[in-house]
Amino acid sequence: MKEQIEQLRRLYCDHVLPGRSRTVRLLGRKCSARLMRTFLGYELKMGRRRVTCPDITTARYLKIFAELGLKEVEIPYDPTRTAALLPKLQEAFLQLNRSVEQETGSAKQRQLAQRRLYARVRAALGKCGRERE
């Protein structure tokens, strides 16, 4: 699991933070985010809160970090950078979830392990932001 956390941290710290980016505020707690298509683009629904996204790539990018429970996330201004980074981020996120599923038995144990793991990921990504400043 440490490898997956490190991979997510490296992708975010090395590819997103060095370039021009903007901050998007998210829910700030672990949730199951849903992508919704609207007339004006896409929305990411997190509980009762919705974030408007110009395209599906941005929405999928934000969904990963919303499910991890981050309060805010940096997103590159350049959508081509986001599109190039998205498959790697999704794969790292899926590997993280698969490792939890393989190591735990019951659903309750899986939920507890996932909550702890996501807290470790949030801490690792938070250190990235502090190193940048």
C-alpha positions in Angstrom: 0.0 0.0 0.0 2.9 2.3 0.6 3.8 2.1 -3.1 0.4 3.2 -4.2 0.3 6.1 -1.7 3.8 7.1 -2.9 2.7 6.8 -6.6 -0.3 9.1 -6.0 1.8 11.6 -4.0 4.5 11.7 -6.8 1.9 12.2 -9.5 0.3 15.1 -7.7 3.5 16.7 -6.4 5.6 16.3 -9.4 3.1 16.8 -12.2 0.3 19.1 -10.9 1.9 21.4 -8.3 4.9 22.7 -10.3 2.8 24.1 -13.2 0.1 26.7 -13.3 -2.9 25.5 -11.5 -6.0 26.6 -9.7 -7.6 25.5 -6.4 -10.9 23.8 -6.3 -12.7 23.4 -3.0 -14.3 19.9 -2.4 -16.4 18.5 0.3 -13.6 17.8 2.7 -14.6 14.3 3.8 -14.6 10.8 2.3 -17.7 10.5 0.1 -18.9 8.6 -3.0 -18.9 11.3 -5.7 -21.1 11.0 -8.7 -20.6 12.5 -12.2 -23.7 14.1 -13.7 -24.1 15.5 -17.2 -25.9 18.8 -17.5 -26.8 21.2 -20.3 -23.8 23.4 -19.4 -21.2 20.6 -19.1 -20.6 18.3 -16.2 -21.2 18.4 -12.4 -19.5 16.4 -9.7 -22.0 15.7 -6.9 -20.6 15.1 -3.5 -23.4 14.7 -1.0 -25.5 17.9 -1.4 -22.7 19.9 -2.8 -22.1 20.2 -6.6 -19.0 21.4 -8.4 -19.5 22.5 -12.1 -16.8 21.1 -14.4 -16.2 22.3 -18.0 -15.5 18.8 -19.3 -15.5 15.1 -18.4 -11.7 15.0 -17.8 -11.9 17.7 -15.2 -14.8 16.0 -13.5 -13.1 12.6 -13.4 -9.9 14.2 -12.0 -11.9 15.9 -9.2 -13.8 12.7 -8.5 -10.6 10.9 -7.4 -9.7 13.6 -4.9 -13.3 14.0 -3.7 -13.5 10.3 -2.9 -10.2 10.5 -1.0 -11.8 13.3 1.1 -9.6 16.3 0.3 -10.9 19.7 1.3 -9.3 21.3 -1.8 -7.2 20.2 -4.7 -5.0 21.9 -7.3 -6.0 21.3 -10.9 -3.8 22.3 -13.9 -5.1 25.2 -16.0 -4.1 23.3 -19.2 -6.7 20.6 -19.8 -4.2 18.6 -21.9 -2.0 18.2 -18.8 -5.0 17.0 -16.9 -6.0 14.5 -19.7 -2.4 13.1 -19.8 -2.3 12.7 -16.0 -5.8 11.3 -15.5 -5.1 7.6 -16.6 -2.1 7.4 -14.2 -4.1 8.8 -11.3 -7.0 6.6 -11.9 -4.8 3.5 -12.1 -3.1 4.4 -8.8 -6.4 5.0 -7.2 -7.8 1.7 -8.4 -4.7 -0.2 -7.2 -5.1 1.5 -3.8 -8.7 0.3 -3.5 -7.8 -3.2 -4.8 -5.1 -3.6 -2.2 -7.7 -2.8 0.6 -10.1 -5.3 -0.9 -7.5 -8.1 -1.0 -6.2 -7.6 2.5 -9.5 -7.4 4.3 -12.3 -9.9 4.8 -15.7 -8.4 5.9 -17.2 -5.2 4.6 -16.9 -3.5 7.9 -13.1 -4.3 8.1 -12.7 -3.1 4.5 -14.5 0.2 5.3 -12.3 0.8 8.3 -9.1 -0.1 6.4 -10.1 2.2 3.6 -10.8 5.1 5.9 -7.4 4.7 7.5 -5.7 4.4 4.1 -7.4 7.5 2.7 -6.3 9.4 5.8 -2.7 8.4 5.1 -3.1 9.5 1.5 -4.6 12.9 2.6 -1.6 13.4 4.9 0.9 12.6 2.2 -0.8 14.9 -0.3 -1.0 17.6 2.4 2.7 17.5 2.9 3.1 18.2 -0.9 1.2 21.4 -0.6 3.2 22.5 2.4 6.5 21.8 0.7 5.4 23.9 -2.2 4.9 27.0 -0.2 
